[in-house]
Amino acid sequence: MPDAADSHGAAGGDEPRVVAHLDMDAFYASVELLRYPQLRGQPVVIGGSLRRQGAPPAEAAADFTRLRAYAGRGVVTTATYEARAFGVRAGIGLMKAARMAPEAILLPVDMEEYRRHSRRFKAAVRAIAPRIEDRGIDEIYIDLGPLLAGHADPWAEAPALAMRLREAVRAATGLSCSIGVTPNKLLAKIASDLDKPGGITILTQADLGTRIWPLPASRINGIGPKASARLAALGIATIGELAAADPQWLVGHFGRSYGTWLHEAAHGRDTRPVVTESEPRSISRESTFERDLDPVRDRETLRGLFTDLCVRVAADLERKGYLARSIGLKIRFEDFSTVTRDHTATHATGDAAEIRRLAGECLRRVRLDRRIRLLGVRAGTLLPRHAAGVVDEPAQRYAGLTLPLFDDGAGDRR
């Protein structure tokens, strides 16, 4: 755990170094339970497809689709805690989930509704603690140092502040969240998951041995499945065992950079600041199909889907205030092999038609001899619009874009 000097900011001022990680509890599923309170207490799985606009709402539990009836290649986006008790978790295939919990209720994804609640909970937190780092639709880091400055014992005040934030989120959204409060981001991320749902976990230097070291090493954000398997093969299963390992031994097995980081992370050391503003590196949209699409027989379907992705990327660029110098293409085939292609433009653009044209140039460099499972478009090398001094047509202008696609010879290269 960081020593006393680590509890203060890098600037060396009077603000204590107290960082919170706020994580919404089963976020997508919880939003759906606001819409369908009759499903509370039941196993509910979200995923498979986007919600159709204007789809009539179900009323009784019997009106909802059961997971056993699902057929397709969709994946689980999230699940209620009741569904998780059967082993259902985000990222697994819905067909596999159906074998685990056939009677679970399946709901489609409604991203617009989730984004609306995301904006609400972040605004509620920002009204109390303005220094937040946005880490996604359902989680944020919060710098609590400015609010605890001047207190003789900031850690004694931290629980009340965390409860205030939790109640503000509930009042704004009707949803629960879990909050971890520690001296740094690495530990805060772990702590927010320890007492879910609705928990507040405060960790100080004295808690490292009792609350962190007994946990699996994979609970450290940055130790993925491969690294976890390698550690297990070397006889290291817990964070405590990792902390006890000789640093040079770790460097010998994992390299200087990652080995040194493993040692530091196991001891709870992390000097990363809460970053309140950051520039995105790229903006992308992709779609995984319910069934694999043939480049020739499903040409019309692919044309519409690909054009829609280009229009959506253009709209995202416009909404976020960027232009792009490079446009990329991603295709995943039926055998799960994936190819990517990029094309750098002579000038930055946010124009949907230009994005579509450049993506088409990428497409010409791909041999389409298998059915397609996933299609994606990426805009990279981003430049703020105001810096470029360019005014593009609104992306919505191209909602009916129908440029040639998968019929200009690309789909016939078998």
C-alpha positions in Angstrom: 0.0 0.0 0.0 1.2 3.6 -0.6 3.0 5.1 2.4 1.9 8.3 4.0 3.6 10.5 1.3 1.5 8.8 -1.4 -1.8 10.0 0.2 -1.2 13.5 -1.2 -1.3 14.7 -4.8 1.7 15.0 -7.0 1.6 18.7 -6.8 2.5 18.5 -3.1 -0.4 20.7 -2.0 -2.8 20.4 0.9 -5.2 18.2 -1.0 -5.2 14.6 0.3 -4.9 11.9 -2.4 -8.3 10.2 -2.1 -9.8 8.6 -5.2 -13.2 7.0 -5.7 -14.3 4.6 -8.3 -18.1 4.6 -8.9 -19.5 1.6 -10.7 -23.2 1.3 -11.5 -24.7 -2.0 -10.4 -25.8 -4.3 -13.3 -26.4 -1.0 -15.2 -28.2 -2.1 -18.3 -30.3 -4.6 -16.4 -31.1 -2.1 -13.7 -32.3 0.4 -16.2 -34.6 -2.2 -17.7 -36.0 -3.0 -14.3 -37.0 0.7 -14.0 -39.1 0.2 -17.2 -40.3 -3.3 -16.1 -40.5 -3.3 -12.3 -42.6 -6.6 -12.5 -39.3 -8.3 -13.4 -37.5 -7.5 -10.2 -36.2 -10.6 -8.5 -36.2 -12.6 -11.7 -33.3 -13.7 -13.9 -33.1 -11.2 -16.7 -30.5 -11.2 -19.5 -29.8 -8.2 -21.8 -28.4 -8.8 -25.3 -28.8 -10.2 -28.7 -30.2 -7.2 -30.6 -31.1 -3.5 -30.4 -34.5 -2.6 -29.2 -36.9 -1.8 -32.0 -38.3 1.8 -31.8 -42.0 1.7 -31.0 -42.0 -1.9 -29.9 -45.0 -2.4 -27.6 -44.0 -3.0 -24.0 -44.8 -6.3 -22.4 -46.9 -6.2 -19.2 -47.1 -9.6 -17.5 -44.0 -11.7 -17.0 -45.5 -14.3 -19.3 -45.4 -11.8 -22.1 -41.7 -11.7 -22.2 -39.4 -13.8 -24.4 -37.6 -16.6 -22.5 -33.9 -17.2 -23.1 -34.7 -20.8 -24.1 -36.4 -19.6 -27.3 -33.3 -17.7 -28.5 -31.5 -18.8 -31.7 -28.6 -16.8 -33.1 -25.1 -15.6 -32.5 -25.7 -12.8 -30.1 -23.9 -12.3 -26.9 -24.9 -11.4 -23.4 -24.4 -7.7 -22.7 -25.3 -7.9 -19.0 -27.6 -9.8 -16.6 -29.3 -9.3 -13.3 -27.7 -10.8 -10.2 -30.4 -13.5 -10.3 -29.3 -14.6 -13.7 -25.6 -14.4 -12.7 -26.3 -16.9 -10.0 -26.7 -19.5 -12.9 -23.3 -18.5 -14.3 -24.6 -16.1 -16.9 -22.2 -13.2 -17.4 -21.4 -10.5 -20.0 -19.6 -11.7 -23.1 -20.8 -15.3 -23.3 -23.0 -16.4 -26.2 -26.7 -16.3 -25.7 -27.1 -19.9 -26.8 -24.7 -20.9 -24.0 -26.6 -18.7 -21.6 -29.8 -20.4 -22.6 -28.4 -23.7 -21.5 -27.5 -22.2 -18.2 -30.7 -20.4 -17.5 -33.4 -21.4 -20.0 -36.2 -19.7 -18.1 -34.4 -16.3 -17.8 -36.1 -13.4 -19.5 -34.3 -12.0 -22.6 -34.6 -8.3 -23.3 -33.0 -6.4 -26.3 -30.4 -3.7 -25.8 -31.7 -0.1 -25.6 -28.5 2.0 -25.8 -30.3 5.4 -26.0 -32.0 4.7 -22.7 -28.8 3.6 -21.1 -26.9 6.7 -22.3 -29.7 8.9 -20.9 -29.3 7.4 -17.5 -25.5 7.5 -17.8 -25.7 11.3 -18.4 -27.9 11.7 -15.4 -25.8 9.8 -12.9 -22.6 11.6 -14.1 -24.3 15.0 -13.8 -25.4 14.2 -10.3 -21.9 13.2 -9.2 -20.3 16.2 -11.0 -22.6 18.6 -9.1 -21.0 17.4 -5.9 -17.5 16.4 -7.0 -16.5 18.2 -10.3 -13.3 16.3 -10.9 -14.4 13.1 -12.6 -12.7 10.8 -15.2 -15.2 9.3 -17.5 -14.4 5.6 -18.0 -17.5 4.4 -19.9 -21.2 4.4 -19.8 -21.4 3.0 -16.3 -18.2 3.9 -14.4 -16.2 6.9 -13.4 -13.2 7.8 -11.2 -13.7 10.8 -8.9 -11.0 13.0 -7.3 -12.3 13.6 -3.7 -9.1 15.4 -2.6 -10.5 18.9 -3.1 -13.6 18.1 -1.0 -11.6 16.6 1.8 -8.9 19.2 1.9 -8.6 21.0 5.3 -10.0 18.1 7.3 -7.7 16.8 10.1 -8.6 13.2 9.1 -9.8 13.1 5.5 -10.5 9.3 5.7 -12.9 9.8 8.6 -14.9 12.1 6.3 -14.8 9.8 3.3 -17.6 7.5 4.2 -20.2 10.3 4.6 -19.0 11.8 1.3 -19.3 8.5 -0.5 -22.8 8.0 0.9 -23.8 11.5 -0.3 -22.6 10.6 -3.8 -24.5 7.3 -3.8 -27.7 8.9 -2.7 -27.4 11.6 -5.3 -27.1 9.0 -8.0 -30.1 7.1 -6.7 -32.2 10.4 -6.5 -31.2 11.3 -10.1 -31.7 7.9 -11.7 -33.5 5.5 -9.3 -30.5 3.2 -9.7 -27.9 1.8 -7.3 -24.1 2.1 -7.5 -21.1 0.8 -5.6 -18.2 3.0 -4.6 -14.7 2.2 -3.7 -12.6 5.0 -1.9 -8.9 4.5 -1.7 -5.6 6.4 -2.2 -5.4 5.6 -5.9 -7.2 4.5 -9.0 -5.9 0.9 -9.1 -7.2 0.1 -5.6 -10.4 2.1 -6.0 -11.3 -0.1 -9.1 -10.9 -3.2 -7.0 -12.7 -1.8 -4.0 -15.8 -0.8 -5.8 -16.4 -4.5 -6.7 -15.9 -5.9 -3.2 -19.3 -5.1 -1.7 -21.7 -5.1 -4.6 -24.5 -4.2 -5.1 -24.9 -0.8 -3.4 -21.8 -1.1 -1.3 -19.4 1.6 -0.1 -15.8 0.3 0.5 -13.2 2.5 2.1 -9.6 1.1 2.0 -6.6 2.7 3.7 -3.0 1.5 4.2 -4.0 -0.8 7.0 -6.5 -2.8 4.8 -4.1 -4.0 2.2 -3.3 -7.3 3.9 -6.9 -8.2 4.9 -9.0 -7.0 2.0 -6.7 -7.0 -1.1 -4.0 -9.6 -0.8 -6.4 -12.6 -0.3 -8.1 -11.8 -3.7 -7.2 -13.6 -6.9 -4.4 -11.8 -8.9 -6.9 -11.4 -11.8 -8.8 -8.8 -9.8 -6.1 -6.3 -10.5 -7.2 -4.3 -13.6 -4.4 -5.0 -16.1 -3.9 -8.7 -15.3 -5.9 -10.4 -18.0 -6.6 -14.1 -18.6 -3.2 -14.8 -20.3 -1.2 -13.2 -17.6 -3.3 -14.8 -14.9 -2.8 -18.2 -16.4 1.0 -17.6 -16.6 1.0 -16.5 -12.9 -1.0 -19.6 -11.9 1.5 -21.8 -13.8 4.3 -20.2 -11.7 2.4 -20.9 -8.5 0.9 -17.4 -7.9 -2.9 -17.3 -7.4 -3.5 -14.4 -5.1 -2.5 -10.7 -5.0 -0.7 -11.4 -1.7 1.4 -14.2 -3.3 2.2 -11.8 -6.2 3.3 -9.1 -3.6 5.6 -11.6 -1.9 7.3 -12.6 -5.2 10.8 -11.3 -5.8 10.7 -8.3 -8.2 13.6 -9.5 -10.2 12.0 -12.9 -10.5 8.9 -11.2 -12.0 11.0 -9.2 -14.4 12.7 -12.4 -15.5 9.4 -14.0 -16.4 7.4 -11.0 -17.6 9.9 -8.5 -18.8 11.2 -5.3 -17.2 8.2 -3.1 -17.8 5.3 -5.5 -17.0 7.2 -7.4 -14.3 8.0 -4.1 -12.4 4.3 -3.1 -12.8 3.1 -6.4 -11.4 5.2 -5.9 -8.3 4.0 -2.3 -7.8 0.4 -3.1 -8.5 0.4 -6.0 -6.0 1.6 -3.5 -3.3 -1.2 -1.1 -4.2 1.0 1.5 -5.7 -0.4 3.7 -8.5 0.5 7.3 -9.2 -1.9 7.9 -12.2 -4.0 11.1 -11.7 -7.7 11.4 -12.3 -7.8 12.7 -15.8 -10.8 15.1 -16.3 -10.2 15.7 -20.0 -8.8 13.4 -22.7 -8.7 13.3 -26.4 -10.1 10.2 -28.1 -7.7 8.3 -30.4 -10.4 7.0 -32.6 -14.2 6.7 -33.1 -15.7 3.5 -34.4 -18.9 1.6 -35.0 -19.3 -2.1 -35.7 -22.1 -4.6 -35.9 -22.1 -8.4 -35.3 -24.8 -10.1 -37.4 -27.4 -12.5 -36.1 -26.3 -14.8 -39.0 -23.3 -14.8 -41.2 -23.9 -12.8 -44.4 -22.7 -13.9 -47.8 -20.9 -11.1 -49.8 -22.9 -11.9 -52.9 -26.3 -13.3 -51.9 -26.6 -10.8 -49.0 -25.1 -7.9 -51.0 -28.1 -5.6 -50.5 -28.2 -6.2 -46.8 -24.5 -5.6 -46.5 -24.7 -2.4 -48.5 -27.3 -0.9 -46.1 -25.5 -2.0 -43.0 -22.1 -0.7 -44.2 -23.5 2.6 -45.2 -25.3 3.0 -41.9 -22.1 2.4 -40.0 -20.4 5.2 -42.1 -23.3 7.6 -41.4 -23.2 6.7 -37.6 -19.4 7.3 -37.5 -19.9 10.7 -39.2 -22.6 11.6 -36.7 -20.3 10.6 -33.8 -17.6 12.8 -35.2 -19.9 15.7 -35.6 -21.4 15.3 -32.1 -17.9 15.1 -30.5 -16.4 17.9 -32.6 -13.8 16.0 -34.5 -12.6 15.4 -38.1 -10.6 12.3 -39.1 -7.5 11.9 -41.3 -7.8 8.1 -41.6 -10.7 5.7 -42.1 -10.5 2.0 -41.2 -12.4 -1.1 -42.1 -12.8 -4.2 -39.9 -14.3 -7.5 -41.2 -14.6 -10.7 -39.1 -15.4 -13.8 -41.2 -17.4 -16.9 -40.3 -14.3 -18.7 -39.1 -13.6 -15.8 -36.7 -10.6 -14.6 -38.6 -10.4 -10.8 -38.7 -8.9 -8.4 -41.2 -8.4 -4.7 -40.9 -7.6 -2.1 -43.5 -6.9 1.6 -43.2 -6.8 4.5 -45.7 -5.3 7.9 -44.9 -7.0 10.8 -46.6 -5.3 13.9 -48.0 -7.4 16.1 -45.7 -9.4 15.6 -42.5 -13.0 14.9 -43.0 -16.2 14.3 -41.1 -18.3 13.9 -44.2 -20.4 10.7 -44.3 -20.1 10.4 -48.1 -16.3 10.8 -47.9 -16.0 8.3 -45.0 -18.1 5.9 -47.1 -15.8 6.4 -50.1 -12.6 5.9 -48.1 -14.1 2.8 -46.4 -14.9 1.5 -49.8 -11.3 1.9 -50.8 -10.4 -0.3 -47.8 -12.9 -2.8 -48.9 -11.3 -3.2 -52.3 -8.2 -4.5 -50.6 -10.0 -7.4 -48.9 -10.7 -10.8 -50.5 -14.4 -11.5 -49.8 -14.4 -15.3 -50.2 -16.2 -16.3 -47.0 -19.4 -15.3 -45.2 -19.1 -12.2 -42.9 -19.9 -12.3 -39.2 -18.9 -8.7 -38.2 -18.5 -5.4 -40.0 -16.9 -2.2 -38.6 -15.8 1.3 -39.6 -13.3 3.3 -37.7 -12.3 7.0 -37.9 -8.7 7.7 -36.6 -6.0 10.4 -36.5 -8.6 12.7 -35.1 -8.4 16.5 -35.2 -10.7 19.0 -33.4 -13.0 20.7 -35.9 -12.2 24.2 -34.5 -8.5 23.5 -35.0 -9.1 22.4 -38.6 -11.1 25.4 -39.5 -13.4 23.2 -41.6 -17.2 23.3 -41.6 -18.8 20.1 -42.9 -22.3 19.4 -43.9 -24.2 17.8 -41.0 -23.9 14.0 -41.0 -27.7 13.7 -41.0 -27.8 14.9 -44.5 -26.5 11.5 -45.6 -29.1 9.4 -43.9 -30.2 8.1 -47.3 -26.7 7.5 -48.6 -26.7 4.7 -51.2 -23.3 4.6 -52.8 -22.2 1.4 -54.4 -21.1 -1.3 -52.0 -20.4 -5.0 -52.3 -21.5 -4.7 -56.0 -18.5 -3.0 -57.5 -16.6 -6.2 -58.0 -15.4 -6.5 -54.4 -17.9 -9.2 -53.6 -17.1 -11.3 -56.6 -13.4 -11.9 -55.7 -13.8 -15.5 -54.7 
